[in-house]
Amino acid sequence: MKKVLIVGAGKGGTALLKMFQQTTIMEVVAVVDRNKRAPGLELAATMNIPTGSDWRPFLMNDIDIVIEATGEKDVFEEIRKKRQKNTVVIPGEVAYIIAELVEEKEALIATLKSETARRDLIFNSTHDGMIVVDEFAYITHMNDSAAFMIEVDKHEAIGKHILQIIPSSGLPRVLKTKQIELHQELELENGRKIITTRIPMTDESGRLLGALAVFKDVTEVMQLAEELTNLKEIRMMLEAIIHSSEEAISVVDEHGNGILINPAYTRITGLSEEEVIGKPATADISEGESMHMQVLKTRKPVRGVRMKVGPKNRDVIVNVAPIIVDGTLKGSVGIIHDVSEIQRLTNELNRARQIIRTLEAKYSFADIIGTSEEMMVAIEQAKLAAKTPATILLRGESGTGKELFAHAIHNASDRKYNKFIRVNCAAISESLLESELFGYEEGAFSGAKRGGKRGLFEEANNGSIFLDEIGELSANTQAKLLRVLQEREIVRVGGTKPIPINVRIIAATNVNLEKAIADGTFREDLYYRLNRMPIHIPPLRARKQDIPALCQHLIHKLNQDYGRNVEGLTEAALRYLSSYDWPGNVRELENVLGRAMIFMKFNEIWIDVHHIPPLQILQDTKAKEVINGEELRPLEEMLEKYEAQIIEAALRECRGNKTATAKRLNISIRNLYYKLEKYGLAKKYMQ
């Protein structure tokens, strides 16, 4: 026996309840309705059937059929979601149809029993299909609606076995079981979907006379309901999309009359719906030809047409496309772009790109190529420094990769998800650098923006700031930077209020800061603040064993830049590159490889010696150039050696008296002590 839950105790639910109580194959386990006075609830109570206002507690695992007789789509959908897989949910529309069928069935049976003369009239006047079979399942009656749905001649069908006409019919089963089958879904061979009720017919003594099938074609009803629902939803969705769009949109019909505009169109053109809807497409044009009319004429889209629209002669760019449905032109749709808006967006895009280039940290330690001992020491120091909040000073010659290390340190730190600001202190004029770093208040100087401007230190708050060429800072900026390091706060140009910040500073220089201190161009206290975690990045000449790996990495990068497919260098080319001292370091190596690839033939994939531009190589077998019998070395190294010799000579002349020596050399006593420590002369001349 099938267990049935009826949701909805109105007319349909009540009719179904009565019907199920007359059959032995259906057991109504509960009747539910939010209206406590619903007639079906009262009837169910008299039958000792549980009732309630909420269907959820009754939707158990053993429920076979749920009849949703409320007619509410939301209720139907929710029941479908919460039902078990073996539970069949019948929608309210079907319930009402079944109730109607049952009523018609009862009336028909009464008519068949009492008014034989009127039987055929009623039988053929109903829109529902009806088929009657005898006790052996041969068709005795078929109305016109049934013949139409099945697509047979009813006169030819009468007298034939039901399975010859409808192979999937359930009437033979009903004759065998003598049980009513309600609202059964069936698909005919011609594709029609019907809802059928099958009823055994007996006389007053209970003798089986045959069976009746009453069915309704729901194919068109379902299709029309779906189409109407879909069309309404699509129209509402399209209108919502068009009206919410920031793009100005206008739509005209096939005759060129306006049928739809959105608020953005009114905002740009200054024209209301009353001035556009139902009017010709030329109504909004103040200068130029109507692109709507051109598209309707040619059936081809147009893009990027410049014109003026509206009473204010707004300068716009127009894109228009035809609307073609099933090959028929239905109209056209136009998108209007405000030129001034495009210019504003372009400026914002350029600004965004500039900010992105400034803020992003692109490299990690995986991008640093090198396995030499010197490079591994630098990398390990940098990784260690990245895990601390300490200020870092990167030292090394130009082109050794100091900025690469700065990127990697930021990306390996706990600040990696915050901003990474890069500043080349030598590339910004002294007059602008201070305002760029620390920002300025409104009215701080001529041309200052209204409301002031945040500086790069504020932009980098909670992130990192990379100060390249730190040795180029002016004395005033050095003092302000020292305040940042000491107090963790900045003061804007023209302001007095300190602004707290949390920024890790990564500084870099290729100059001798100790010499700059001695010369008085760099503050000693700032030096000690910056030099808390110094990392020396070795020059390429000190790690020539890394040249093969560096070359392979750079060739891969240059292949992408130049669209080439170079695989590497020959052994001779590698030996040639390794014999050079690379004063420009990795930057010079990339430049040389790039020039070699440019002048290679397109089918060549290996860089050979003849592809590489001439290098000024000092061969070991050649005589070294000398000055006054001394081998040439880097200028700074030779100057330091000469300076040490002069100081030592002055000390000997002054018999080790440091005060007299400082006066003799015209330098401060503190500077003299610094140089003695630097050149290892302090212990030799202790007083």
HUDA-V296361 format. One record per residue. N is the residue number from 0. RES is the residue in one small letter. OMEGA is omega as a letter, one per 30 degrees, with the letter a starting at -180 (* if undefined). Layout:
N_RES_OMEGA / N_RES_OMEGA
This chain:
0_m_a / 1_k_l / 2_k_a / 3_v_l / 4_l_l / 5_i_l / 6_v_a / 7_g_a / 8_a_l / 9_g_a / 10_k_a / 11_g_a / 12_g_l / 13_t_l / 14_a_l / 15_l_l / 16_l_l / 17_k_a / 18_m_a / 19_f_l / 20_q_a / 21_q_a / 22_t_a / 23_t_a / 24_i_a / 25_m_l / 26_e_l / 27_v_a / 28_v_l / 29_a_l / 30_v_a / 31_v_l / 32_d_l / 33_r_l / 34_n_a / 35_k_a / 36_r_l / 37_a_a / 38_p_a / 39_g_l / 40_l_l / 41_e_l / 42_l_a / 43_a_a / 44_a_l / 45_t_l / 46_m_a / 47_n_l / 48_i_l / 49_p_l / 50_t_l / 51_g_l / 52_s_a / 53_d_a / 54_w_a / 55_r_a / 56_p_a / 57_f_a / 58_l_a / 59_m_a / 60_n_a / 61_d_l / 62_i_a / 63_d_a / 64_i_l / 65_v_l / 66_i_l / 67_e_a / 68_a_l / 69_t_a / 70_g_a / 71_e_a / 72_k_a / 73_d_l / 74_v_l / 75_f_a / 76_e_a / 77_e_l / 78_i_l / 79_r_a / 80_k_a / 81_k_a / 82_r_l / 83_q_a / 84_k_a / 85_n_a / 86_t_l / 87_v_l / 88_v_a / 89_i_a / 90_p_a / 91_g_l / 92_e_l / 93_v_l / 94_a_l / 95_y_l / 96_i_a / 97_i_l / 98_a_l / 99_e_l / 100_l_a / 101_v_l / 102_e_l / 103_e_l / 104_k_a / 105_e_l / 106_a_a / 107_l_l / 108_i_l / 109_a_a / 110_t_l / 111_l_a / 112_k_a / 113_s_a / 114_e_a / 115_t_a / 116_a_a / 117_r_a / 118_r_a / 119_d_l / 120_l_l / 121_i_a / 122_f_a / 123_n_a / 124_s_a / 125_t_l / 126_h_l / 127_d_l / 128_g_l / 129_m_l / 130_i_l / 131_v_l / 132_v_l / 133_d_a / 134_e_l / 135_f_l / 136_a_l / 137_y_a / 138_i_l / 139_t_l / 140_h_l / 141_m_l / 142_n_a / 143_d_a / 144_s_l / 145_a_l / 146_a_l / 147_f_a / 148_m_a / 149_i_a / 150_e_l / 151_v_l / 152_d_a / 153_k_l / 154_h_l / 155_e_a / 156_a_a / 157_i_a / 158_g_l / 159_k_l / 160_h_a / 161_i_a / 162_l_l / 163_q_a / 164_i_l / 165_i_a / 166_p_a / 167_s_a / 168_s_l / 169_g_a / 170_l_l / 171_p_l / 172_r_l / 173_v_l / 174_l_a / 175_k_a / 176_t_a / 177_k_a / 178_q_l / 179_i_l / 180_e_a / 181_l_l / 182_h_l / 183_q_l / 184_e_a / 185_l_l / 186_e_a / 187_l_a / 188_e_l / 189_n_l / 190_g_l / 191_r_l / 192_k_a / 193_i_l / 194_i_a / 195_t_l / 196_t_a / 197_r_a / 198_i_l / 199_p_a / 200_m_l / 201_t_l / 202_d_a / 203_e_l / 204_s_l / 205_g_l / 206_r_a / 207_l_l / 208_l_a / 209_g_a / 210_a_a / 211_l_l / 212_a_l / 213_v_a / 214_f_a / 215_k_l / 216_d_a / 217_v_a / 218_t_a / 219_e_l / 220_v_a / 221_m_a / 222_q_l / 223_l_l / 224_a_l / 225_e_a / 226_e_l / 227_l_l / 228_t_a / 229_n_a / 230_l_l / 231_k_l / 232_e_a / 233_i_a / 234_r_l / 235_m_a / 236_m_a / 237_l_l / 238_e_l / 239_a_l / 240_i_a / 241_i_a / 242_h_l / 243_s_a / 244_s_l / 245_e_l / 246_e_l / 247_a_a / 248_i_l / 249_s_a / 250_v_l / 251_v_l / 252_d_a / 253_e_l / 254_h_l / 255_g_l / 256_n_a / 257_g_l / 258_i_a / 259_l_l / 260_i_l / 261_n_a / 262_p_l / 263_a_l / 264_y_l / 265_t_a / 266_r_a / 267_i_a / 268_t_a / 269_g_a / 270_l_a / 271_s_l / 272_e_a / 273_e_a / 274_e_a / 275_v_a / 276_i_a / 277_g_l / 278_k_l / 279_p_a / 280_a_l / 281_t_a / 282_a_a / 283_d_a / 284_i_l / 285_s_l / 286_e_a / 287_g_a / 288_e_a / 289_s_l / 290_m_l / 291_h_a / 292_m_l / 293_q_a / 294_v_l / 295_l_a / 296_k_a / 297_t_a / 298_r_l / 299_k_a / 300_p_l / 301_v_a / 302_r_l / 303_g_l / 304_v_a / 305_r_l / 306_m_l / 307_k_a / 308_v_l / 309_g_a / 310_p_a / 311_k_l / 312_n_a / 313_r_a / 314_d_a / 315_v_l / 316_i_a / 317_v_l / 318_n_a / 319_v_l / 320_a_l / 321_p_l / 322_i_a / 323_i_a / 324_v_a / 325_d_l / 326_g_a / 327_t_l / 328_l_a / 329_k_a / 330_g_l / 331_s_l / 332_v_a / 333_g_l / 334_i_a / 335_i_l / 336_h_l / 337_d_a / 338_v_l / 339_s_l / 340_e_l / 341_i_l / 342_q_l / 343_r_l / 344_l_l / 345_t_l / 346_n_l / 347_e_l / 348_l_l / 349_n_l / 350_r_l / 351_a_l / 352_r_l / 353_q_l / 354_i_a / 355_i_l / 356_r_a / 357_t_a / 358_l_a / 359_e_l / 360_a_a / 361_k_a / 362_y_l / 363_s_a / 364_f_l / 365_a_a / 366_d_l / 367_i_a / 368_i_l / 369_g_l / 370_t_l / 371_s_a / 372_e_a / 373_e_a / 374_m_l / 375_m_l / 376_v_l / 377_a_a / 378_i_l / 379_e_l / 380_q_a / 381_a_l / 382_k_l / 383_l_a / 384_a_a / 385_a_a / 386_k_a / 387_t_l / 388_p_a / 389_a_l / 390_t_a / 391_i_l / 392_l_l / 393_l_a / 394_r_a / 395_g_a / 396_e_l / 397_s_l / 398_g_a / 399_t_l / 400_g_a / 401_k_l / 402_e_l / 403_l_l / 404_f_a / 405_a_l / 406_h_a / 407_a_l / 408_i_l / 409_h_a / 410_n_l / 411_a_a / 412_s_l / 413_d_l / 414_r_a / 415_k_l / 416_y_l / 417_n_a / 418_k_l / 419_f_a / 420_i_l / 421_r_l / 422_v_l / 423_n_a / 424_c_a / 425_a_a / 426_a_a / 427_i_a / 428_s_a / 429_e_a / 430_s_a / 431_l_a / 432_l_a / 433_e_l / 434_s_l / 435_e_a / 436_l_a / 437_f_a / 438_g_a / 439_y_l / 440_e_l / 441_e_l / 442_g_a / 443_a_l / 444_f_a / 445_s_l / 446_g_l / 447_a_a / 448_k_l / 449_r_a / 450_g_l / 451_g_a / 452_k_l / 453_r_l / 454_g_a / 455_l_l / 456_f_l / 457_e_l / 458_e_a / 459_a_a / 460_n_a / 461_n_l / 462_g_a / 463_s_l / 464_i_a / 465_f_a / 466_l_l / 467_d_a / 468_e_a / 469_i_a / 470_g_a / 471_e_a / 472_l_l / 473_s_a / 474_a_a / 475_n_l / 476_t_l / 477_q_a / 478_a_l / 479_k_l / 480_l_l / 481_l_l / 482_r_l / 483_v_a / 484_l_a / 485_q_a / 486_e_a / 487_r_l / 488_e_l / 489_i_l / 490_v_a / 491_r_l / 492_v_a / 493_g_a / 494_g_l / 495_t_a / 496_k_l / 497_p_a / 498_i_a / 499_p_l / 500_i_l / 501_n_a / 502_v_l / 503_r_a / 504_i_l / 505_i_a / 506_a_l / 507_a_l / 508_t_l / 509_n_l / 510_v_l / 511_n_a / 512_l_l / 513_e_l / 514_k_l / 515_a_l / 516_i_l / 517_a_l / 518_d_l / 519_g_a / 520_t_l / 521_f_a / 522_r_a / 523_e_a / 524_d_l / 525_l_l / 526_y_a / 527_y_l / 528_r_a / 529_l_a / 530_n_a / 531_r_l / 532_m_a / 533_p_l / 534_i_a / 535_h_l / 536_i_a / 537_p_l / 538_p_a / 539_l_a / 540_r_l / 541_a_a / 542_r_a / 543_k_l / 544_q_l / 545_d_a / 546_i_l / 547_p_a / 548_a_l / 549_l_a / 550_c_a / 551_q_l / 552_h_a / 553_l_l / 554_i_l / 555_h_l / 556_k_a / 557_l_l / 558_n_l / 559_q_a / 560_d_a / 561_y_a / 562_g_a / 563_r_a / 564_n_a / 565_v_a / 566_e_l / 567_g_a / 568_l_l / 569_t_l / 570_e_l / 571_a_l / 572_a_l / 573_l_l / 574_r_l / 575_y_l / 576_l_a / 577_s_l / 578_s_a / 579_y_a / 580_d_l / 581_w_l / 582_p_l / 583_g_l / 584_n_a / 585_v_l / 586_r_l / 587_e_l / 588_l_l / 589_e_l / 590_n_a / 591_v_l / 592_l_l / 593_g_l / 594_r_l / 595_a_a / 596_m_a / 597_i_a / 598_f_l / 599_m_l / 600_k_a / 601_f_a / 602_n_l / 603_e_a / 604_i_l / 605_w_l / 606_i_l / 607_d_a / 608_v_a / 609_h_l / 610_h_a / 611_i_l / 612_p_a / 613_p_l / 614_l_l / 615_q_a / 616_i_l / 617_l_a / 618_q_l / 619_d_a / 620_t_a / 621_k_l / 622_a_l / 623_k_l / 624_e_a / 625_v_l / 626_i_a / 627_n_l / 628_g_a / 629_e_a / 630_e_l / 631_l_l / 632_r_l / 633_p_a / 634_l_a / 635_e_l / 636_e_l / 637_m_l / 638_l_l / 639_e_l / 640_k_l / 641_y_l / 642_e_l / 643_a_l / 644_q_a / 645_i_a / 646_i_l / 647_e_l / 648_a_l / 649_a_l / 650_l_l / 651_r_a / 652_e_a / 653_c_l / 654_r_l / 655_g_l / 656_n_a / 657_k_l / 658_t_l / 659_a_l / 660_t_l / 661_a_l / 662_k_a / 663_r_a / 664_l_l / 665_n_l / 666_i_a / 667_s_l / 668_i_l / 669_r_l / 670_n_l / 671_l_l / 672_y_l / 673_y_a / 674_k_l / 675_l_l / 676_e_a / 677_k_a / 678_y_l / 679_g_a / 680_l_a / 681_a_a / 682_k_a / 683_k_a / 684_y_l / 685_m_l / 686_q_*
